[in-house]
Amino acid sequence: MYGNTKFNFWFDISIFIAFIITAITGVLLWLVIPSGPGSGWIIFAGLTRQEWVNLHNWVGLTMLLGVGLHLVLHWRWIVCVAERFFKRLTQQVRINFTLDSLMFVTFFLSGLSGLVAWLVLPSGGYRGGRNPFYGLTLLGLARHDWSDLHLWASLVLMAILLIHLVLHWQWLVCVIRRYTQTAVCQPGKCATA
């Protein structure tokens, strides 16, 4: 499936939009919308903090599923390049594969830690509240440790993705032009712009 450029382009654009929404909501929750006791009802841009958390979680989960499908669709390329990594590969392909591998590792850590903090380890409320599982850990890490891992893995992921976009900028511009051109009527004929 990795040969179908048009499908890959639109599918990757969809994943990227989910990433942007997840990143923006994550940064808002980290730096802008206050957290702590009673913060679930703080309203920012018409949504409560809890609604921002829900948006971040569900769009992030959608993005995880999209990236999983992306990996399945490109598995032949991944295996092919991995097998030839130390043999005959151009420097650009080797750099792309290395960068993609780093992006996968940080994405995996970000996704795993986000899911653990969201679904496995309960928040417990302020200082544990009434939650009997407040002190629960997973692999020796408490919920706040998983949240910190999620934050830092996500920030590194954003940096790697930015480098990835810069390295592929010319290809992106070319493909965007190819698939977003609209028909423009000229006197006597219809041509693409």
N, C-alpha and C positions, 0 to 999 in steps of 0.2 A: 504493500500500500504506500510505501514511502516514495513511489514514483509519481503519484498523483498530486502534482504541485498545487492545483487550484483547491482541491479538498483540504490538503494539508494547510494551506494558507488560511482558509476561513476557519478551520478547526483550531489552529494555533492562535488566531485572532480572538476566538471565543475564550480560549484558556487564558490568554493575556488580559482580556477584559476582566475575567474573574479574578486574576492575580491583582490587577490594579485596584479593584473594589476591596479585595481582602487586605491589601497593603494599606490603602487609605484608611479603612475602618480600624485596622490595627494601630496605625500611627495616632489616629484620633483617640482611641481608647488608652493608648500609652501616654500621650503628651497633652491632650486637650481636655477630654472629658474626665472630671475628677472621679476617683474611686474611693472606696471606703464605706463606712457605715451609712446606710440610707442613700447611697449614690445610684442605686438601681432606678430611681425615679427622677434623677436629674435629666432635664430636657436640653438637648443640643440639636439645632437645625430641625426641630419638630419631632425628634425621636428621643425616647428615654435611653439612658445608658444601657439598660437591658436589651432594648430593641437593637441598638448598635452592636452589642455582643452577639445577639442572635443572627444579625445580618452577616457579621464577620464569620461566625461559625458555619452557617449554611452555605454561604458563597465559597468559603474555604473548602468545605467538603465537596462541593461541586467541582472546584478546581482540582482537588486530589483525584477525583474520579476521571476528570478530563486528562490529567497528566498520566494516569494509569493506562488509559486507552491510547494516548499518544505513544507511550513506551511499547505497548503491544503492536501498534501499527508500524513502528519503526524497529522492531526487534531484529529483523534480518540485517539492517544496516549496523545496529549496535554490535551484534555478534561478529559481523564481517570486519568492522574496524577494530574491535577488540582483539580478534585473532591476528590481525596484521599490524598491531600497534608497534611492535618492536622490529618489524620487517620493513617492507617497502610502503611508506606512506609519505605524502607530502607534508611539509612542516605545518601548513595551514590546517590540514585534516587532523594532524596530531594535536595541534593547539585546540581546535574545536572539540575534539573528543575529550581532552583533558578538562577543558572548561565545562563541557556538558556533564562530565563525571562529577566534578566538584559541585555543580549546580544540583545534580541528583542527590548527592550526599546531604547538602544543606537543606534541600527541599524535603528529603526523607526525615531528617531531624526536626525540621519545623513542623511538618505534618504530624509526625508521631507524637511529639511533645504537645502540640495543640490538641490532638485527640485525647491524649492521656489527661491533660488538665481539664478538658471539657467533659469527657464521658466517664473516665475511670476514677479519678480522685476528686471527691466533692469539695466544694469551696468551704463549707462549714460556717459561712457567715463571719461576722465580726468576732474575732478571738474564739472561734469555734462554735459560737452560738449554742444551739441545741443539737448540733450534729454529732452523734456518737463516733463518727468516722473521721473526725477532724484531723487527728494526728496520723492518719493512714499514709504509708509510703509505698512506692513501687520501685523495685530495683534500688532501694536505699535512698531514693529521692522523694522529698515531700512535694506537695502541689506547687508551692512557690518555686522550688528548684526546677520543676518541669516548665513552669511559666517563664522563668528566666532563660532556660534553654530554648524555649519557643521564641522568645524575643530576640536573642542573639543570633540564633540560626536564621531567623527571618531577615534580620538586618544584613547578614552576610549574603544571604540569598539575593536580596535586592541589589547589592553591590555587584555580585557575579552576573546577574541578569542584565544590569546596565552595561557591563563590559561585553557581554554576549551581543546585545543590541548594537553597540558601537562597532564591533567586529563584522557584523552582518548588515550594516546600514545600507550599503549600496544594493545588496540583494533585496532588502526590504523595500526600498524605494522603487526598484524595478518591478517587483511583483505587485506592489500596491498600485502602481500606475497601470499595469497590465490588467488587473482584475477589478479596478474601480472606474475605468474609462466609461464615459457615457457617449451616446451617439449625438453628434452635433449636425444639424441639417445645414448644408451649404447650398447656395443657389444651384439647382439642377441635379444635386446628388446628396446622399446622406453618407457622412464619413464619421470615423471615430476621432475623438479629440485627443 
